[in-house]
Amino acid sequence: MSEMRSTIDTQIGPTMLGHTFDPYLGYISPSSRTICSPYDVAQTYYVSDPNPVWIVPFYSVGSVNGNVATAVDAETVSMWGRFGWADGVAADAAEFLQQHSQWAWQECYLASRPSQPWIYFDGNGEIETEE
């Protein structure tokens, strides 16, 4: 992080939020140990919470959106945002439940999240999509 001090901007921020490099394994492997934290695709038996529900792998939690703002954006109540996984991967609830039936009890709560672009929300109500 010290290497990135004062260099994180709206170009680097979204990339960081979508990060799926697992520092424990040393390679790209989406899991609870990555910034994006797609727990639902990882066979991670234990995470940071000792709650028994977390012992089961493929838990359907993780980031469901990403938000990035600079100091200037904050002054104008503006930001870049993305609905869904910060790395842009789509989440299909029906497919997830078919692959991981232990979570079938969540069917009425889970919703699919299609891949969405990063969008700039201007404090004046203007919207701009990523290029």
TAQUILIN-V168752 format. One record per helix or strand of 3 or more residues. SS is the DSSP state (alpha for helix, beta for strand). FROM is the first residue (numbers start at 1). LEN is the number of residues. If there is no record, write none. Layout:
<<SS/FROM/LEN> <SS/FROM/LEN>>
This chain:
<<alpha/2/3> <alpha/12/6> <alpha/39/3> <alpha/52/4> <beta/65/4> <alpha/71/5> <beta/79/5> <alpha/93/7> <alpha/101/6> <beta/119/3> <beta/127/3>>
